[in-house]
Amino acid sequence: MYCSGCGHAIAPGQPVCPQCGRPTTVQVPMVPNLEFQVANYANKIRALSTVWYIYGGLSLVLGIIGLEFARSFFNGGFGPWMHGPWTHGPINPQWFGPAIIHFAWVIVILRSGLAFATGWGLMHHEPWGRVVALVAAFLNILKLPFGTALGIWTLATLLGYRNSTLYDHL
């Protein structure tokens, strides 16, 4: 092997030319290996799953508060000075109000359950966790502002060939 600057003979493995001091090889920056990328991706998935847990808990708590408020409103439970719109209207409040409340309870429980299942599936790197997270992201994309932000973050983290491959290696 010879120096590219002065032409002096260089022993193999010698980092610089002993005559002119020129580096013998170009220093190639280290490329992260697959283990490093998988570990970095696992940290991103852990953070994402934690936020899904938080989102599920907030959805459940705020849903319970909202439904109790709605139940009191429909039943005229705000006191004698205020009555709900269904207490003296043309629609019978005995079947319409509770039907809406029961339907809303089902929606709140399903939405929170989906968020908790997403968080658990991602946290434990389940094969179905990625699919459930993508479905939950698409369903929450129109729930401004937090559902939209979480949906976009989930889609950006889980979609694509590279991310799919890294998730499979977890």
Backbone hydrogen bonds in HBPLUS format (Angstrom, degrees):
<---DONOR---> <-ACCEPTOR-->    atom                        ^
c    i                          cat <-CA-CA->   ^        H-A-AA   ^      H-
h    n   atom  resd res      DA  || num        DHA   H-A  angle D-A-AA Bond
n    s   type  num  typ     dist DA aas  dist angle  dist       angle   num
A0010-ILE N   A0001-MET O   2.80 MM   9  5.48 175.0  1.80 154.3 152.9     1
A0003-CYS N   A0008-HIS O   2.89 MM   5  5.34 158.1  1.94 147.7 154.5     2
A0007-GLY N   A0003-CYS O   3.06 MM   4  4.64 132.4  2.30 112.8 125.2     3
A0014-GLN N   A0011-ALA O   3.18 MM   3  5.73 159.2  2.23 137.6 137.9     4
A0024-THR N   A0015-PRO O   2.80 MM   9  5.52 169.3  1.81 143.8 143.8     5
A0017-CYS N   A0022-ARG O   2.84 MM   5  5.34 153.2  1.92 143.9 152.0     6
A0021-GLY N   A0017-CYS O   2.87 MM   4  4.74 138.5  2.05 127.4 138.2     7
A0037-GLN N   A0033-ASN O   3.16 MM   4  6.48 160.7  2.20 151.8 157.4     8
A0038-VAL N   A0034-LEU O   2.85 MM   4  6.04 159.8  1.89 154.0 159.5     9
A0039-ALA N   A0035-GLU O   2.95 MM   4  6.09 157.8  2.00 144.4 150.5    10
A0040-ASN N   A0036-PHE O   2.95 MM   4  6.14 157.8  2.00 147.7 153.9    11
A0041-TYR N   A0037-GLN O   2.86 MM   4  6.03 155.5  1.92 145.4 152.6    12
A0042-ALA N   A0038-VAL O   2.82 MM   4  5.99 147.3  1.93 144.2 153.4    13
A0043-ASN N   A0039-ALA O   3.19 MM   4  6.46 147.9  2.29 141.6 148.7    14
A0044-LYS N   A0040-ASN O   3.24 MM   4  6.60 150.9  2.33 141.5 149.0    15
A0045-ILE N   A0041-TYR O   2.94 MM   4  6.22 157.1  1.99 150.9 157.1    16
A0046-ARG N   A0042-ALA O   2.92 MM   4  6.10 153.1  1.99 144.9 152.3    17
A0047-ALA N   A0043-ASN O   3.05 MM   4  6.28 158.8  2.10 146.4 151.3    18
A0048-LEU N   A0044-LYS O   2.95 MM   4  6.17 158.4  2.00 147.0 153.5    19
A0049-SER N   A0045-ILE O   2.86 MM   4  6.05 158.1  1.91 149.4 155.0    20
A0050-THR N   A0046-ARG O   3.04 MM   4  6.21 152.7  2.12 143.9 151.1    21
A0051-VAL N   A0047-ALA O   3.09 MM   4  6.36 154.6  2.16 146.9 153.1    22
A0052-TRP N   A0048-LEU O   3.01 MM   4  6.32 145.9  2.13 143.0 152.7    23
A0053-TYR N   A0049-SER O   2.98 MM   4  6.31 151.0  2.07 146.3 153.6    24
A0054-ILE N   A0050-THR O   3.03 MM   4  6.35 160.7  2.06 148.1 152.9    25
A0055-TYR N   A0051-VAL O   2.84 MM   4  6.01 159.0  1.88 146.9 153.1    26
A0056-GLY N   A0052-TRP O   2.90 MM   4  6.05 154.7  1.97 145.3 151.8    27
A0057-GLY N   A0053-TYR O   2.97 MM   4  6.25 159.0  2.01 151.3 156.7    28
A0058-LEU N   A0054-ILE O   2.90 MM   4  6.13 163.8  1.93 153.9 158.2    29
A0059-SER N   A0055-TYR O   2.89 MM   4  6.00 155.9  1.95 144.4 151.5    30
A0060-LEU N   A0056-GLY O   3.00 MM   4  6.17 154.3  2.07 143.9 150.6    31
A0061-VAL N   A0057-GLY O   2.95 MM   4  6.17 170.6  1.96 154.6 156.8    32
A0062-LEU N   A0058-LEU O   2.89 MM   4  5.88 168.6  1.91 151.1 154.9    33
A0063-GLY N   A0059-SER O   2.90 MM   4  5.74 144.4  2.03 133.9 144.4    34
A0064-ILE N   A0060-LEU O   2.93 MM   4  6.12 155.9  1.99 147.8 153.6    35
A0065-ILE N   A0061-VAL O   3.02 MM   4  6.28 163.4  2.05 150.8 155.2    36
A0066-GLY N   A0062-LEU O   2.91 MM   4  6.00 163.2  1.94 144.3 149.5    37
A0067-LEU N   A0063-GLY O   2.85 MM   4  5.96 156.1  1.91 146.6 153.4    38
A0068-GLU N   A0064-ILE O   2.96 MM   4  6.10 153.1  2.03 146.8 153.6    39
A0069-PHE N   A0065-ILE O   3.01 MM   4  6.21 154.1  2.08 146.0 153.4    40
A0070-ALA N   A0066-GLY O   2.90 MM   4  6.13 156.7  1.95 144.7 151.3    41
A0071-ARG N   A0067-LEU O   2.83 MM   4  5.97 155.9  1.89 143.3 150.1    42
A0072-SER N   A0068-GLU O   3.01 MM   4  6.17 161.1  2.05 144.1 148.8    43
A0073-PHE N   A0069-PHE O   2.94 MM   4  6.14 150.1  2.03 143.7 152.8    44
A0074-PHE N   A0070-ALA O   2.83 MM   4  6.06 162.8  1.86 155.9 159.1    45
A0075-ASN N   A0071-ARG O   3.02 MM   4  6.10 151.4  2.10 145.4 153.1    46
A0077-GLY N   A0072-SER O   2.69 MM   5  4.55 160.6  1.72 151.5 150.7    47
A0076-GLY N   A0073-PHE O   3.37 MM   3  5.26 161.2  2.41  99.2 104.5    48
A0082-MET N   A0079-GLY O   3.38 MM   3  5.84 163.1  2.41 110.3 114.9    49
A0087-THR N   A0084-GLY O   3.32 MM   3  5.70 170.2  2.33 114.0 116.9    50
A0096-PHE N   A0092-ASN O   3.29 MM   4  6.36 168.0  2.31 157.4 160.4    51
A0100-ILE N   A0096-PHE O   3.11 MM   4  6.36 156.1  2.17 151.0 156.1    52
A0101-ILE N   A0097-GLY O   3.05 MM   4  6.33 163.4  2.08 152.9 157.9    53
A0102-HIS N   A0098-PRO O   2.85 MM   4  6.00 162.5  1.88 148.7 153.0    54
A0103-PHE N   A0099-ALA O   3.02 MM   4  6.15 158.3  2.06 144.0 150.2    55
A0104-ALA N   A0100-ILE O   2.87 MM   4  6.09 157.2  1.92 150.0 156.7    56
A0105-TRP N   A0101-ILE O   2.87 MM   4  6.16 150.3  1.96 148.1 156.4    57
A0106-VAL N   A0102-HIS O   3.09 MM   4  6.38 157.7  2.15 146.6 151.5    58
A0107-ILE N   A0103-PHE O   3.06 MM   4  6.38 159.1  2.10 148.8 154.3    59
A0108-VAL N   A0104-ALA O   2.89 MM   4  6.12 164.2  1.91 154.3 158.1    60
A0109-ILE N   A0105-TRP O   2.94 MM   4  6.11 165.6  1.96 153.3 157.1    61
A0110-LEU N   A0106-VAL O   2.89 MM   4  6.02 161.5  1.93 150.3 156.0    62
A0111-ARG N   A0107-ILE O   2.87 MM   4  5.97 163.5  1.89 151.3 156.2    63
A0112-SER N   A0108-VAL O   2.97 MM   4  6.06 164.2  1.99 147.2 152.0    64
A0113-GLY N   A0109-ILE O   2.80 MM   4  5.82 155.5  1.86 143.2 151.3    65
A0114-LEU N   A0110-LEU O   2.86 MM   4  6.00 152.7  1.94 145.1 151.9    66
A0115-ALA N   A0111-ARG O   3.09 MM   4  6.34 153.7  2.16 142.3 149.2    67
A0116-PHE N   A0112-SER O   2.91 MM   4  6.18 159.4  1.95 152.2 157.7    68
A0117-ALA N   A0113-GLY O   2.85 MM   4  6.00 159.2  1.89 147.2 153.5    69
A0118-THR N   A0114-LEU O   2.90 MM   4  6.03 150.7  1.99 142.0 150.2    70
A0119-GLY N   A0115-ALA O   2.97 MM   4  6.23 162.3  2.00 147.8 152.2    71
A0120-TRP N   A0116-PHE O   2.90 MM   4  6.11 162.0  1.93 151.3 156.3    72
A0121-GLY N   A0117-ALA O   2.87 MM   4  5.93 163.3  1.90 146.7 151.8    73
A0122-LEU N   A0118-THR O   2.99 MM   4  6.12 159.6  2.03 150.7 155.8    74
A0123-MET N   A0119-GLY O   2.91 MM   4  5.95 157.0  1.96 144.3 151.5    75
A0124-HIS N   A0120-TRP O   3.04 MM   4  6.13 155.5  2.11 148.9 153.8    76
A0126-GLU N   A0121-GLY O   2.93 MM   5  5.10 156.6  1.98 153.1 157.2    77
A0125-HIS N   A0122-LEU O   3.21 MM   3  4.90 161.6  2.24  98.6 103.7    78
A0129-GLY N   A0126-GLU O   3.05 MM   3  5.00 143.2  2.19  98.5 109.7    79
A0132-VAL N   A0128-TRP O   3.00 MM   4  6.23 168.5  2.02 159.5 162.7    80
A0133-ALA N   A0129-GLY O   2.92 MM   4  5.97 151.8  2.00 140.1 148.4    81
A0134-LEU N   A0130-ARG O   2.98 MM   4  6.22 151.7  2.06 144.6 151.7    82
A0135-VAL N   A0131-VAL O   3.00 MM   4  6.29 159.9  2.04 151.2 156.5    83
A0136-ALA N   A0132-VAL O   2.87 MM   4  6.05 163.9  1.90 150.0 154.9    84
A0137-ALA N   A0133-ALA O   2.85 MM   4  5.97 149.0  1.94 142.1 150.9    85
A0138-PHE N   A0134-LEU O   3.03 MM   4  6.28 159.6  2.07 147.4 151.8    86
A0139-LEU N   A0135-VAL O   2.99 MM   4  6.23 153.6  2.06 149.1 156.8    87
A0140-ASN N   A0136-ALA O   2.99 MM   4  6.07 140.9  2.14 142.4 152.0    88
A0143-LYS N   A0140-ASN O   3.11 MM   3  5.33 168.1  2.12 114.3 117.4    89
A0147-GLY N   A0143-LYS O   2.84 MM   4  4.64 119.9  2.21 161.7 170.2    90
A0148-THR N   A0143-LYS O   3.15 MM   5  5.65 130.8  2.40 127.0 125.3    91
A0149-ALA N   A0145-PRO O   3.04 MM   4  6.27 163.7  2.06 150.1 154.7    92
A0150-LEU N   A0146-PHE O   2.89 MM   4  6.03 166.3  1.91 152.4 156.6    93
A0151-GLY N   A0147-GLY O   2.83 MM   4  5.84 152.3  1.90 139.9 148.4    94
A0152-ILE N   A0148-THR O   2.92 MM   4  6.10 163.1  1.95 152.9 156.6    95
A0153-TRP N   A0149-ALA O   2.97 MM   4  6.13 162.7  2.00 147.5 152.8    96
A0154-THR N   A0150-LEU O   2.91 MM   4  6.01 157.0  1.96 145.2 151.6    97
A0155-LEU N   A0151-GLY O   2.94 MM   4  6.13 164.5  1.97 149.1 153.4    98
A0156-ALA N   A0152-ILE O   2.89 MM   4  6.03 162.0  1.92 151.1 156.3    99
A0157-THR N   A0153-TRP O   2.97 MM   4  6.06 143.0  2.11 140.3 150.1   100
A0158-LEU N   A0154-THR O   2.92 MM   4  6.00 149.9  2.01 151.5 158.8   101
A0159-LEU N   A0155-LEU O   2.96 MM   4  5.48 156.8  2.02 142.8 147.1   102
A0164-SER N   A0160-GLY O   2.92 MM   4  6.04 152.1  2.00 146.0 154.7   103
A0165-THR N   A0161-TYR O   2.89 MM   4  6.07 157.8  1.93 151.5 157.1   104
A0166-LEU N   A0162-ARG O   2.89 MM   4  6.16 160.1  1.93 150.7 156.5   105
A0167-TYR N   A0163-ASN O   2.89 MM   4  6.01 155.8  1.95 144.2 150.8   106
A0168-ASP N   A0164-SER O   3.02 MM   4  6.23 150.8  2.11 142.2 150.0   107
A0169-HIS N   A0165-THR O   3.15 MM   4  6.43 134.9  2.36 139.8 151.4   108
A0169-HIS N   A0166-LEU O   3.13 MM   3  5.10 130.7  2.38  94.2 107.3   109
A0170-LEU N   A0167-TYR O   3.18 MM   3  5.26 151.9  2.26 100.8 109.2   110
